[in-house]
Amino acid sequence: MMDGVLKPGRYINGEWNAARKEWDYALLKVALCFPDIYEIGMSHLGMKIIYGILNNEKDVLCERVFTPWNDMEQKLRAMGEPLVSLENRKPLREFDIIGFSLQYEMGYVDVLNMLDLGNVPLRSKDRGDSDPIVIAGGPCAFNPEPMADFIDAFVIGEAEDAILEIAEMVKSLKFKVIDKRGDILKGLSKIEGVYVPAFRPNPPAFSVKKRIIKDLNNAYFPTSPVVPHIQIVHDRIVIEIMRGCPHQCRFCQACRIFYPLRLRSVDKILEIAEGAIKNTGYDEISLLSLSTGDYPHMEELSNKMEERFKDKGIKVSFPSLRVKSFDSHKGKVVMKRAGLTFAPEAGSERLRHTLNKKITNEEIVNQSALALRSGWRKVKLYFMIGLPGETDEDLAAIIDLASRIKNVSLSISPFIPKPHSGFESEGMLGLEELERKKEYLRSRLRAMGSRRYIKVDYHDARMSRVEAVLSRGDSKLGDAIYLAWKKGARLQSWKDYFDYNVWDRCFEECGIQPGDYLKKADKRDALPWSFIEA
């Protein structure tokens, strides 16, 4: 079966700390699905949390399923074999619940592909009592409408706050003889934070309020995560030290959907770290949040981690930091010093101010220099182009700013007005104008001559355009997503597989005008996601 498969380790069980439960003894069976490959899904913290919560229940079995790479999909289809879970190697259709984590809109076609490979009817209306209940959560669920044809129920907000209620509901009705499926969906629709498209009344009287964990410090957190056989993207211990963000940048969707700000205590973080090190053997810890450097007890946490782990050779790394939150104490020997990332988002202070991003160019330059002096080998800066009110002078400011920093690389992406962000009613620029802006930046780099050592990575504007349509769309997009899958769209978040022409044809064949979803909206207009209370 594995002959000719690039990475067989993606498809075998037996990893350290993987759940080992008897299939026949479980009252409720849940397939936890991630619509991307193993290395991506196994790096996702939310998957680890839900996996741990469910498998801690004696009568619940939870197993993992990931999108197969093209080589494995071809083998499965050629041999007539279904997509199976890692732990007990059971097809998706044999589970009671199939749960998808929707982290990125470009993975929507992979949701359909996984269902099809698992012999599960793609559309909710075609499923019967013998079929699993298909549930989805994650950031993309905050606009559920594009996937409403395919998902039976969406969890809006933090799933760990609702998952056991959902499990109890399904268990209580699992053996119902008449209209089992209908009664389960009705029951789910009554759980706070759960949206069941089949029972949606007419707005504006209808709304769904997100679920949140109120006490993060005492919330479940896995200290025995599964240790993969193969290297994954984030192959280390990941500890969430804070949820939410103290800032309200207007372009940011995450600060709204993860609101309010909640903290874990230093003692709890150290307790989790010690348990995870003991149970996994990892020698690196990543401290995770939307804005890790804004954790108010970072000095204390840094000192105690240094004291506790320096003799064990444990490294501590940080994700993207706000410029103002970086300080030299993060350069201690216990800290990993490969690369440090800041996200100015805009090149000029003027434009940054309109984003509510209150940092100056001098702060960016000075803190970058401090990072390099403190032992970090390079600095990476994230920017967006196509922001509301942006001019060519703002673009030039990106290159001018970068030229003042040594060992710097830039990541530049088109602005997408995401649902529930402060800019949700703004429009997105067309491809021609985005390409013009990208070429303008390139010309500025060429003009610098010998200073062209600045490395720049441009995100594909065509992929951003499709992402924007899928993130801002309504239920009409279901037909286009289905057609794209039928035409062979797979793994569309991967550059080598993304096919803009397929999406363009599918939108046209389904009578969808992308511009209708990308234009600036009147603030009085109801947006497709308006019924979701973030």
NUSEDO-69648 format. One record per residue (C-alpha): residue number from 1; residue in one letter; x, y, z. Coordinates in pm, 1 decimal, padded with zeros to 6 digits, always signed. Each point is the difference from the previous one (the first is absolute). Example, Ala and Ser with C-alpha at 12.3 -4.5 7.8 and 13.67 -1.06 7.14 Angstrom:
2
> 1/a/+01230.0/-00450.0/+00780.0
> 2/s/+00137.0/+00344.0/-00066.0
***
This chain:
534
> 1/m/+00000.0/+00000.0/+00000.0
> 2/m/+00284.9/+00239.0/+00082.5
> 3/d/+00206.7/-00072.2/-00311.7
> 4/g/+00060.4/+00327.2/-00182.6
> 5/v/-00138.8/+00209.3/+00286.4
> 6/l/+00226.7/+00296.8/+00076.9
> 7/k/-00033.9/-00005.1/+00379.8
> 8/p/-00153.3/-00320.7/+00141.0
> 9/g/+00044.4/+00142.7/+00351.3
> 10/r/-00302.5/+00221.3/-00064.2
> 11/y/-00231.6/-00300.7/-00006.1
> 12/i/+00117.0/-00239.4/+00272.5
> 13/n/-00104.7/-00016.9/+00362.4
> 14/g/+00195.0/-00081.9/+00312.2
> 15/e/+00145.1/+00341.4/+00084.7
> 16/w/+00101.4/+00064.2/+00358.3
> 17/n/-00301.8/+00117.6/+00207.2
> 18/a/-00253.9/-00089.2/-00271.7
> 19/a/-00332.5/-00120.0/+00142.6
> 20/r/-00044.7/-00377.2/+00000.0
> 21/k/-00365.1/-00080.6/+00064.0
> 22/e/-00203.8/-00307.3/-00083.9
> 23/w/-00237.3/+00083.9/-00283.7
> 24/d/-00283.7/-00227.4/+00114.0
> 25/y/-00006.1/+00134.6/+00354.7
> 26/a/-00051.8/+00367.0/-00090.7
> 27/l/-00353.0/+00136.9/+00022.9
> 28/l/+00087.7/+00304.2/-00213.0
> 29/k/+00254.0/+00000.7/-00280.7
> 30/v/+00141.4/+00332.0/-00128.3
> 31/a/+00224.3/+00052.4/-00302.5
> 32/l/+00199.8/+00318.6/+00050.4
> 33/c/+00085.1/+00119.9/-00350.7
> 34/f/+00243.5/+00263.1/-00120.1
> 35/p/-00036.0/+00106.0/-00366.8
> 36/d/+00372.5/+00013.2/-00064.8
> 37/i/+00286.0/-00247.4/+00016.8
> 38/y/+00130.6/-00168.7/+00314.3
> 39/e/+00293.5/+00236.6/+00055.7
> 40/i/-00234.7/+00301.1/+00009.4
> 41/g/-00283.6/-00155.8/+00198.2
> 42/m/+00228.1/-00153.6/+00261.5
> 43/s/+00146.1/+00345.1/+00063.3
> 44/h/-00339.4/+00149.6/+00081.0
> 45/l/-00057.8/+00056.1/+00370.6
> 46/g/-00379.9/-00009.5/-00022.3
> 47/m/+00011.3/-00356.0/-00134.9
> 48/k/+00214.0/-00108.7/+00295.4
> 49/i/-00238.3/+00159.3/+00249.8
> 50/i/-00319.1/-00155.9/-00141.4
> 51/y/+00172.9/-00337.8/-00046.2
> 52/g/+00102.0/+00001.2/+00367.0
> 53/i/-00336.9/+00116.2/+00135.7
> 54/l/-00196.8/-00266.2/-00186.4
> 55/n/+00236.8/-00288.2/+00068.1
> 56/n/-00006.4/+00084.4/+00370.7
> 57/e/-00365.1/-00110.3/-00007.2
> 58/k/-00018.7/-00374.3/+00068.4
> 59/d/-00285.1/-00071.9/-00240.1
> 60/v/+00122.9/+00227.2/-00280.9
> 61/l/+00253.8/-00093.2/-00265.7
> 62/c/+00165.1/+00276.4/-00205.3
> 63/e/+00229.5/-00072.8/-00293.2
> 64/r/+00192.0/+00215.6/-00247.2
> 65/v/-00040.4/+00032.8/-00376.3
> 66/f/+00200.2/+00227.7/-00229.2
> 67/t/-00016.4/+00090.3/-00367.8
> 68/p/+00205.6/-00244.6/-00204.6
> 69/w/+00263.4/+00133.6/-00237.9
> 70/n/-00080.9/-00052.8/-00367.5
> 71/d/+00207.1/-00319.4/-00023.6
> 72/m/-00197.2/-00164.6/+00280.2
> 73/e/-00336.3/+00120.6/-00132.8
> 74/q/+00076.1/-00154.2/-00338.5
> 75/k/+00086.2/-00332.0/+00165.5
> 76/l/-00318.4/+00000.5/+00207.6
> 77/r/-00219.2/+00072.1/-00300.7
> 78/a/+00180.6/-00249.5/-00224.7
> 79/m/-00040.0/-00276.3/+00258.0
> 80/g/-00354.3/+00097.0/+00101.7
> 81/e/+00114.5/+00047.5/+00358.8
> 82/p/-00158.2/+00260.7/+00233.1
> 83/l/+00178.1/+00269.2/+00199.2
> 84/v/+00045.3/-00137.1/+00352.1
> 85/s/+00091.9/+00129.3/+00343.8
> 86/l/+00354.2/-00044.3/+00127.5
> 87/e/-00077.0/-00177.4/+00327.5
> 88/n/-00240.9/-00283.0/-00089.7
> 89/r/+00012.3/+00043.7/-00378.4
> 90/k/-00377.1/+00043.9/-00027.0
> 91/p/-00172.1/+00174.1/-00295.7
> 92/l/-00157.1/+00337.9/+00071.3
> 93/r/-00352.5/-00126.4/-00057.9
> 94/e/+00030.4/-00236.9/+00300.3
> 95/f/+00034.4/+00286.9/+00248.5
> 96/d/-00289.5/+00167.3/+00180.8
> 97/i/+00146.2/+00349.2/-00034.1
> 98/i/+00243.2/+00139.4/-00254.1
> 99/g/+00153.7/+00323.1/+00124.8
> 100/f/+00190.3/+00235.5/-00231.3
> 101/s/+00231.3/+00280.1/+00106.7
> 102/l/-00045.6/+00284.5/-00251.4
> 103/q/+00313.6/+00211.2/+00032.4
> 104/y/+00034.2/+00122.8/-00358.9
> 105/e/-00256.4/+00050.4/-00273.8
> 106/m/+00223.3/-00154.4/-00266.0
> 107/g/-00049.0/-00334.6/+00173.5
> 108/y/-00373.8/-00015.4/-00073.0
> 109/v/+00047.2/-00229.9/-00299.7
> 110/d/+00203.5/-00233.6/+00220.1
> 111/v/-00295.7/-00031.9/+00237.5
> 112/l/-00206.9/-00127.5/-00291.8
> 113/n/+00280.1/-00226.4/-00114.5
> 114/m/+00037.9/-00157.8/+00342.9
> 115/l/-00374.3/-00062.1/+00026.5
> 116/d/-00006.6/-00156.1/-00345.9
> 117/l/+00302.1/-00220.0/+00072.9
> 118/g/-00169.0/-00103.5/+00324.3
> 119/n/-00322.3/-00102.6/-00182.1
> 120/v/-00207.6/+00271.4/+00167.1
> 121/p/-00261.0/+00191.7/-00207.0
> 122/l/+00137.8/+00347.5/-00066.0
> 123/r/-00316.5/+00203.7/+00052.1
> 124/s/-00180.0/+00004.4/+00329.8
> 125/k/-00339.4/-00045.9/-00168.0
> 126/d/+00113.6/-00332.4/-00148.0
> 127/r/+00100.2/-00157.6/+00332.5
> 128/g/-00222.4/-00241.4/+00185.1
> 129/d/-00023.3/-00154.8/+00344.6
> 130/s/+00287.6/-00238.3/-00071.5
> 131/d/+00238.4/+00281.6/-00096.4
> 132/p/+00224.7/+00192.9/+00240.8
> 133/i/-00084.2/+00346.1/+00127.9
> 134/v/+00248.4/+00237.9/-00165.5
> 135/i/+00106.5/+00289.3/+00224.2
> 136/a/+00248.0/+00281.2/-00067.5
> 137/g/+00164.4/+00268.3/+00210.7
> 138/g/+00296.6/+00234.5/-00011.6
> 139/p/+00048.4/+00358.2/-00123.8
> 140/c/-00167.7/-00063.8/-00337.6
> 141/a/-00319.0/-00104.1/+00178.8
> 142/f/-00055.0/+00367.3/+00084.4
> 143/n/-00137.4/+00024.5/-00353.1
> 144/p/-00153.9/-00345.6/-00036.5
> 145/e/-00216.1/+00069.9/-00306.6
> 146/p/+00238.1/-00106.2/-00282.1
> 147/m/+00021.6/-00349.0/+00153.9
> 148/a/-00357.6/-00019.8/+00129.7
> 149/d/-00103.8/-00255.5/-00264.8
> 150/f/+00258.5/-00249.0/+00121.7
> 151/i/+00015.4/+00045.8/+00378.3
> 152/d/-00281.0/-00115.9/+00230.0
> 153/a/+00096.8/+00224.4/+00292.6
> 154/f/+00258.6/+00271.7/+00062.4
> 155/v/+00155.8/+00073.9/+00337.9
> 156/i/+00047.7/+00375.2/+00024.9
> 157/g/+00282.3/+00093.1/+00233.5
> 158/e/+00214.1/-00217.6/+00221.8
> 159/a/-00099.7/-00360.6/-00055.5
> 160/e/+00151.4/-00132.2/+00321.8
> 161/d/-00273.6/+00190.3/+00182.4
> 162/a/-00275.2/-00182.7/-00191.9
> 163/i/+00140.2/-00334.8/-00109.2
> 164/l/-00112.7/-00205.2/+00300.1
> 165/e/-00353.1/+00141.0/-00022.8
> 166/i/-00005.9/-00102.4/-00364.5
> 167/a/+00132.9/-00345.8/+00084.9
> 168/e/-00266.0/-00053.0/+00266.7
> 169/m/-00274.0/+00113.7/-00235.7
> 170/v/+00102.5/-00242.1/-00274.3
> 171/k/+00051.5/-00287.6/+00245.4
> 172/s/-00347.8/+00048.9/+00145.9
> 173/l/-00164.9/-00034.6/-00341.3
> 174/k/+00239.3/-00240.6/-00171.9
> 175/f/-00226.3/-00302.6/+00033.0
> 176/k/-00325.1/+00178.0/-00084.6
> 177/v/-00186.7/-00198.9/-00262.1
> 178/i/-00222.6/+00263.1/-00165.3
> 179/d/+00139.2/+00329.0/-00138.1
> 180/k/+00323.7/-00034.4/+00194.3
> 181/r/+00184.8/+00243.8/-00224.3
> 182/g/-00271.4/+00265.6/+00009.7
> 183/d/-00024.2/-00012.8/+00378.2
> 184/i/+00377.9/+00020.9/+00041.6
> 185/l/+00016.2/+00309.0/-00222.0
> 186/k/-00288.2/+00161.1/+00188.2
> 187/g/+00177.3/-00073.1/+00326.7
> 188/l/+00325.5/+00144.3/-00126.2
> 189/s/-00177.6/+00316.7/-00116.4
> 190/k/-00103.0/+00065.0/+00361.9
> 191/i/+00357.8/-00005.6/+00130.4
> 192/e/+00143.8/+00348.8/+00043.6
> 193/g/+00255.9/+00079.7/-00268.1
> 194/v/-00114.7/-00272.3/-00240.2
> 195/y/-00144.1/+00094.8/-00339.2
> 196/v/-00198.9/-00259.7/-00193.2
> 197/p/-00070.1/+00133.0/-00352.2
> 198/a/-00303.8/-00228.8/-00041.5
> 199/f/-00175.5/+00178.7/+00287.6
> 200/r/+00094.4/+00356.2/-00076.0
> 201/p/-00302.1/+00232.5/+00026.6
> 202/n/-00015.2/+00324.8/-00193.1
> 203/p/+00225.2/+00281.2/+00124.3
> 204/p/+00017.6/+00254.1/+00157.8
> 205/a/-00176.0/-00167.9/+00293.5
> 206/f/+00254.1/-00282.8/-00009.7
> 207/s/+00354.3/+00012.1/+00138.1
> 208/v/+00266.2/-00237.1/+00129.9
> 209/k/+00226.0/+00106.9/+00285.3
> 210/k/+00353.5/-00137.8/+00012.5
> 211/r/+00119.4/-00231.4/+00275.9
> 212/i/+00301.3/+00097.2/+00207.4
> 213/i/+00207.6/-00153.8/+00277.7
> 214/k/-00036.8/+00241.9/+00288.9
> 215/d/+00277.9/-00139.1/+00220.9
> 216/l/+00296.5/-00079.6/-00222.4
> 217/n/+00225.9/-00072.8/+00294.6
> 218/n/-00206.9/-00299.5/+00107.2
> 219/a/-00104.3/-00111.4/-00347.6
> 220/y/+00122.1/-00334.9/-00129.3
> 221/f/+00339.4/+00004.6/-00167.8
> 222/p/+00179.0/-00311.0/-00132.3
> 223/t/+00327.4/-00089.7/+00171.9
> 224/s/+00030.1/-00329.3/-00189.8
> 225/p/-00045.3/+00103.7/-00364.4
> 226/v/+00059.0/-00254.0/-00274.8
> 227/v/+00365.0/-00008.6/-00109.8
> 228/p/+00012.6/-00054.4/-00379.7
> 229/h/+00213.9/-00257.5/-00177.0
> 230/i/+00105.5/+00262.7/-00254.6
> 231/q/+00099.6/+00364.6/+00025.5
> 232/i/-00297.4/+00237.2/+00000.8
> 233/v/-00016.3/+00376.1/-00049.0
> 234/h/+00003.9/+00083.5/+00372.4
> 235/d/+00193.1/-00297.1/+00134.5
> 236/r/+00017.9/+00110.6/+00359.9
> 237/i/-00205.0/+00053.3/+00313.7
> 238/v/-00250.5/+00281.2/-00054.0
> 239/i/-00146.2/+00177.4/+00303.5
> 240/e/-00275.1/+00257.7/-00033.0
> 241/i/+00082.0/+00262.8/+00260.4
> 242/m/-00273.1/+00248.7/-00087.7
> 243/r/-00316.2/+00003.0/-00211.3
> 244/g/-00131.1/+00313.1/-00164.4
> 245/c/+00195.4/+00318.0/-00064.1
> 246/p/+00028.2/+00326.4/+00196.9
> 247/h/+00006.9/+00196.7/-00327.3
> 248/q/-00280.6/+00071.5/-00243.4
> 249/c/+00168.6/+00028.8/-00339.1
> 250/r/-00276.2/+00081.1/-00247.3
> 251/f/+00105.2/-00253.5/-00265.7
> 252/c/+00023.7/-00289.9/+00246.8
> 253/q/-00270.9/-00265.4/+00011.4
> 254/a/+00168.7/-00206.2/+00271.3
> 255/c/-00006.9/+00272.7/+00265.6
> 256/r/-00379.0/+00007.1/-00031.7
> 257/i/-00081.1/-00369.5/-00018.7
> 258/f/+00235.4/-00084.7/+00289.1
> 259/y/-00117.9/+00290.8/+00215.4
> 260/p/+00017.6/+00048.2/+00301.4
> 261/l/+00358.9/-00013.7/+00122.4
> 262/r/+00068.4/-00287.5/+00240.7
> 263/l/+00327.0/-00108.3/+00161.7
> 264/r/+00167.8/-00309.0/+00135.8
> 265/s/+00201.6/+00052.1/+00317.1
> 266/v/+00376.0/-00042.6/+00004.3
> 267/d/-00033.5/-00296.5/+00237.7
> 268/k/-00252.0/-00172.6/-00228.4
> 269/i/+00223.2/+00054.0/-00305.9
> 270/l/+00297.9/-00148.5/+00184.5
> 271/e/-00213.3/-00293.2/+00115.4
> 272/i/-00109.9/-00069.2/-00358.0
> 273/a/+00356.9/+00035.7/-00127.1
> 274/e/+00142.0/-00246.2/+00252.2
> 275/g/-00271.5/-00255.5/-00071.4
> 276/a/+00039.6/+00031.3/-00375.2
> 277/i/+00379.3/-00031.5/+00011.5
> 278/k/-00031.5/-00312.6/+00214.6
> 279/n/-00267.3/-00156.2/-00222.8
> 280/t/+00142.2/+00079.4/-00343.6
> 281/g/+00377.6/+00032.5/+00009.0
> 282/y/-00005.3/+00325.7/-00196.5
> 283/d/+00278.4/+00248.3/+00069.3
> 284/e/-00176.2/+00310.9/-00127.8
> 285/i/-00300.3/+00195.8/+00124.1
> 286/s/-00193.1/+00258.0/-00201.1
> 287/l/-00196.3/+00259.9/+00196.3
> 288/l/-00313.0/+00069.4/-00200.0
> 289/s/-00260.1/+00276.0/-00015.8
> 290/l/-00116.4/+00267.9/-00240.9
> 291/s/+00247.1/+00238.8/+00159.4
> 292/t/+00237.2/-00199.0/+00219.3
> 293/g/+00221.6/+00294.2/+00089.1
> 294/d/-00296.7/+00175.5/+00161.0
> 295/y/-00033.8/-00270.5/+00262.7
> 296/p/+00019.4/+00218.9/+00314.1
> 297/h/+00217.3/-00240.2/+00199.9
> 298/m/+00255.4/-00070.2/-00272.6
> 299/e/+00299.2/+00111.2/+00208.4
> 300/e/-00097.3/-00232.8/+00283.8
> 301/l/-00078.2/-00284.4/-00240.6
> 302/s/+00329.4/+00047.2/-00183.9
> 303/n/+00200.4/-00001.3/+00323.6
> 304/k/-00170.7/-00310.1/+00137.1
> 305/m/+00034.3/-00189.4/-00326.7
> 306/e/+00367.2/+00091.5/-00008.4
> 307/e/+00042.6/-00122.5/+00356.1
> 308/r/-00194.9/-00322.6/-00048.5
> 309/f/+00105.3/-00115.1/-00345.1
> 310/k/+00347.5/+00137.9/-00079.2
> 311/d/+00176.7/-00310.7/+00131.0
> 312/k/-00228.2/-00226.1/-00205.6
> 313/g/+00088.6/+00159.3/-00334.1
> 314/i/-00358.1/+00114.6/-00056.6
> 315/k/-00045.0/+00284.0/-00250.6
> 316/v/-00292.2/+00242.9/+00005.1
> 317/s/-00122.0/+00166.8/-00319.0
> 318/f/-00246.3/+00276.9/-00074.6
> 319/p/-00240.9/+00054.4/-00288.2
> 320/s/-00054.5/+00342.0/-00157.3
> 321/l/+00039.6/+00281.2/+00252.6
> 322/r/-00118.3/+00357.1/+00015.7
> 323/v/+00292.8/+00237.0/-00033.8
> 324/k/-00070.9/+00180.7/+00326.8
> 325/s/-00019.0/-00324.0/+00196.1
> 326/f/+00347.7/-00124.7/-00094.8
> 327/d/+00272.9/+00052.3/+00257.6
> 328/s/+00357.5/-00117.3/+00035.1
> 329/h/-00083.9/-00241.1/+00282.4
> 330/k/-00144.4/-00226.6/-00267.5
> 331/g/+00354.9/-00056.5/-00118.4
> 332/k/+00097.0/-00215.4/+00297.4
> 333/v/+00180.9/-00325.1/-00063.1
> 334/v/-00315.0/-00203.2/+00055.0
> 335/m/-00168.8/+00173.8/-00292.6
> 336/k/+00024.9/-00128.1/-00354.6
> 337/r/+00170.5/+00255.5/-00223.0
> 338/a/-00062.5/-00109.4/-00358.3
> 339/g/-00232.0/+00271.7/-00128.4
> 340/l/-00234.0/+00259.3/+00142.4
> 341/t/-00310.2/+00131.7/-00172.7
> 342/f/-00174.2/+00335.2/+00036.1
> 343/a/-00318.5/+00108.1/-00177.9
> 344/p/-00001.4/+00375.1/-00078.2
> 345/e/-00268.5/-00072.3/-00268.5
> 346/a/+00053.4/+00339.3/-00170.1
> 347/g/+00317.5/+00183.4/-00095.9
> 348/s/-00097.6/+00349.6/+00108.4
> 349/e/-00095.8/+00127.2/+00341.7
> 350/r/-00293.4/+00185.9/-00154.1
> 351/l/-00160.2/-00313.8/-00140.4
> 352/r/+00088.5/-00200.6/+00309.3
> 353/h/-00191.0/+00250.0/+00209.0
> 354/t/-00318.1/-00062.0/-00202.8
> 355/l/+00037.2/-00371.9/+00079.2
> 356/n/+00026.4/+00075.5/+00371.8
> 357/k/+00354.4/-00138.8/-00018.6
> 358/k/+00175.5/+00248.8/+00225.5
> 359/i/+00369.1/-00053.6/-00067.5
> 360/t/+00252.5/+00234.1/-00155.9
> 361/n/+00270.1/-00068.9/-00256.1
> 362/e/+00267.8/+00079.1/+00257.6
> 363/e/-00142.0/-00260.8/+00235.7
> 364/i/+00002.6/-00260.3/-00276.8
> 365/v/+00359.8/+00080.1/-00097.0
> 366/n/+00128.9/+00022.1/+00357.0
> 367/q/-00170.9/-00317.7/+00120.4
> 368/s/+00117.6/-00191.0/-00306.1
> 369/a/+00355.8/+00110.6/+00070.4
> 370/l/-00042.4/-00102.6/+00363.7
> 371/a/-00120.4/-00343.4/-00108.4
> 372/l/+00302.0/-00052.2/-00225.2
> 373/r/+00238.4/+00116.3/+00275.8
> 374/s/-00173.7/-00233.7/+00247.1
> 375/g/+00080.4/-00306.3/-00205.6
> 376/w/-00281.9/-00032.8/-00252.2
> 377/r/+00147.5/-00068.3/-00341.8
> 378/k/-00264.0/+00168.8/-00214.5
> 379/v/-00315.6/+00210.3/+00013.4
> 380/k/-00311.2/-00061.2/-00208.2
> 381/l/-00259.9/+00272.0/-00056.8
> 382/y/-00359.8/-00058.6/-00108.5
> 383/f/-00178.7/+00256.6/-00217.5
> 384/m/-00328.3/+00027.5/-00189.7
> 385/i/-00065.2/+00184.6/-00324.6
> 386/g/-00333.6/+00129.8/-00120.3
> 387/l/-00102.5/+00136.7/+00339.0
> 388/p/-00276.6/+00262.4/+00012.9
> 389/g/+00151.3/+00344.9/-00059.5
> 390/e/+00334.7/-00134.6/-00122.4
> 391/t/+00210.2/+00206.8/-00242.3
> 392/d/+00321.1/-00070.6/-00190.3
> 393/e/+00183.4/+00202.9/+00264.1
> 394/d/-00113.0/-00256.9/+00257.4
> 395/l/+00138.6/-00277.9/-00220.3
> 396/a/+00331.1/+00180.0/-00041.1
> 397/a/+00015.5/+00029.6/+00377.4
> 398/i/+00007.6/-00382.8/+00026.9
> 399/i/+00326.6/-00019.0/-00194.5
> 400/d/+00144.8/+00308.4/+00167.4
> 401/l/-00070.8/-00149.5/+00342.2
> 402/a/+00142.9/-00341.4/-00089.7
> 403/s/+00316.8/+00157.5/-00137.1
> 404/r/+00081.1/+00126.7/+00349.6
> 405/i/+00009.7/-00352.9/+00146.2
> 406/k/+00273.9/-00258.7/-00051.4
> 407/n/-00082.9/-00364.0/-00066.6
> 408/v/-00362.3/+00070.3/-00076.6
> 409/s/-00257.5/-00183.3/-00209.6
> 410/l/-00346.0/+00121.7/-00095.1
> 411/s/-00327.1/-00186.3/-00037.9
> 412/i/-00255.1/+00197.2/-00200.3
> 413/s/-00364.0/-00105.9/-00039.0
> 414/p/-00307.0/+00164.8/-00152.4
> 415/f/-00245.3/+00146.6/+00249.2
> 416/i/-00322.0/-00202.2/+00040.6
> 417/p/-00292.8/+00165.4/+00182.7
> 418/k/-00081.2/-00294.6/+00225.0
> 419/p/-00338.1/-00056.3/+00168.7
> 420/h/-00030.4/+00142.6/+00352.7
> 421/s/+00305.6/+00221.8/-00040.4
> 422/g/-00018.3/+00376.8/+00026.9
> 423/f/+00038.7/+00011.3/-00378.7
> 424/e/-00266.6/-00261.4/-00079.2
> 425/s/-00198.5/+00245.1/-00213.0
> 426/e/+00301.2/+00114.7/-00201.4
> 427/g/+00072.5/-00123.6/-00350.4
> 428/m/+00292.9/-00190.9/-00144.6
> 429/l/+00208.3/+00129.9/-00287.9
> 430/g/-00012.8/-00173.4/-00336.8
> 431/l/+00280.0/-00218.6/-00130.6
> 432/e/+00130.9/+00261.1/-00242.9
> 433/e/+00049.9/+00263.3/+00269.7
> 434/l/+00154.0/-00250.3/+00243.9
> 435/e/+00247.0/-00108.7/-00268.1
> 436/r/+00083.7/+00364.7/-00069.8
> 437/k/+00077.7/+00053.8/+00366.5
> 438/k/+00218.6/-00309.4/+00009.8
> 439/e/+00193.1/+00120.2/-00305.8
> 440/y/+00038.6/+00342.5/+00161.2
> 441/l/+00165.4/-00164.9/+00300.6
> 442/r/+00229.0/-00197.5/-00228.0
> 443/s/+00102.2/+00316.1/-00182.4
> 444/r/+00086.7/+00165.8/+00331.3
> 445/l/+00218.2/-00298.7/+00087.8
> 446/r/+00174.4/+00015.1/-00339.1
> 447/a/+00067.0/+00369.3/+00051.9
> 448/m/+00187.1/-00080.1/+00321.0
> 449/g/+00274.3/-00176.1/-00195.9
> 450/s/+00246.4/-00153.1/+00244.8
> 451/r/-00258.9/+00005.3/+00279.1
> 452/r/-00211.6/-00263.0/-00176.8
> 453/y/+00102.6/-00267.0/+00252.0
> 454/i/-00348.2/+00044.4/+00149.5
> 455/k/-00189.2/-00323.2/-00056.9
> 456/v/-00367.0/+00044.9/-00091.2
> 457/d/-00271.2/-00264.3/-00013.8
> 458/y/-00321.0/+00105.4/-00177.5
> 459/h/-00318.2/-00193.1/+00068.6
> 460/d/-00185.9/-00093.4/-00319.7
> 461/a/-00262.7/+00270.0/-00054.6
> 462/r/-00219.1/-00242.4/-00195.0
> 463/m/-00009.1/-00239.0/+00296.3
> 464/s/-00085.0/+00291.9/+00228.7
> 465/r/-00285.5/+00095.8/-00231.0
> 466/v/-00152.9/-00348.8/+00015.3
> 467/e/+00053.8/-00006.6/+00375.2
> 468/a/-00179.0/+00331.9/+00031.5
> 469/v/-00301.6/-00120.3/-00200.3
> 470/l/-00024.2/-00315.6/+00211.9
> 471/s/+00039.6/+00191.3/+00326.2
> 472/r/-00254.9/+00270.5/-00086.1
> 473/g/-00249.4/-00207.3/-00197.7
> 474/d/-00348.3/-00135.1/+00062.5
> 475/s/-00165.6/-00339.0/-00049.2
> 476/k/+00001.5/+00042.4/-00380.4
> 477/l/+00370.5/-00085.9/+00007.4
> 478/g/-00074.0/-00359.3/+00095.5
> 479/d/-00058.1/-00092.7/-00364.8
> 480/a/+00330.4/+00158.0/-00106.5
> 481/i/+00192.4/-00179.6/+00275.3
> 482/y/-00158.8/-00329.2/-00102.9
> 483/l/+00075.6/+00061.2/-00368.4
> 484/a/+00362.1/+00092.5/+00076.1
> 485/w/+00037.9/-00328.9/+00186.1
> 486/k/-00161.1/-00190.5/-00289.7
> 487/k/+00245.8/+00165.1/-00240.7
> 488/g/+00289.6/-00131.3/+00207.1
> 489/a/+00084.7/+00288.1/+00235.7
> 490/r/+00198.5/-00142.4/+00291.8
> 491/l/+00241.9/+00143.0/+00255.2
> 492/q/-00071.8/+00352.9/-00120.0
> 493/s/+00196.8/+00160.0/+00283.1
> 494/w/+00315.6/-00146.4/-00155.5
> 495/k/+00163.1/+00211.2/-00270.9
> 496/d/+00084.3/-00300.1/-00216.2
> 497/y/-00365.0/-00109.5/-00012.5
> 498/f/-00191.5/+00326.7/+00002.3
> 499/d/-00182.6/+00052.1/-00329.8
> 500/y/-00156.7/+00342.3/-00044.5
> 501/n/-00143.1/-00090.3/-00338.9
> 502/v/-00209.2/-00279.5/+00152.4
> 503/w/-00153.0/+00240.8/+00251.5
> 504/d/-00056.9/+00264.7/-00265.1
> 505/r/-00187.8/-00249.3/-00218.6
> 506/c/-00202.2/-00134.7/+00291.6
> 507/f/-00112.5/+00346.4/+00107.3
> 508/e/-00104.3/+00074.5/-00358.2
> 509/e/-00183.8/-00331.2/-00050.4
> 510/c/-00189.0/+00048.7/+00327.3
> 511/g/-00100.3/+00356.5/-00087.1
> 512/i/+00211.2/+00150.6/+00277.6
> 513/q/+00154.7/+00343.6/-00042.7
> 514/p/+00299.1/+00015.3/+00239.1
> 515/g/-00015.2/+00378.6/-00006.6
> 516/d/-00338.4/-00013.6/+00174.4
> 517/y/+00173.3/-00137.7/+00310.0
> 518/l/+00315.1/+00211.6/-00026.7
> 519/k/-00150.5/+00346.5/-00042.2
> 520/k/-00033.9/+00245.8/+00283.7
> 521/a/-00325.9/-00058.3/+00184.9
> 522/d/-00241.9/+00258.8/+00129.2
> 523/k/+00018.6/-00013.9/+00378.4
> 524/r/-00378.9/-00029.8/+00004.4
> 525/d/+00009.3/-00318.4/-00208.4
> 526/a/-00031.9/-00336.1/+00171.8
> 527/l/+00313.5/-00204.0/-00066.7
> 528/p/-00023.0/-00381.0/-00039.6
> 529/w/+00148.3/-00048.8/+00347.7
> 530/s/-00200.8/+00270.7/+00177.4
> 531/f/-00196.7/-00254.7/+00204.1
> 532/i/+00318.8/-00120.2/+00171.8
> 533/e/+00074.9/+00188.3/+00324.6
> 534/a/+00378.7/+00003.5/+00029.5
***
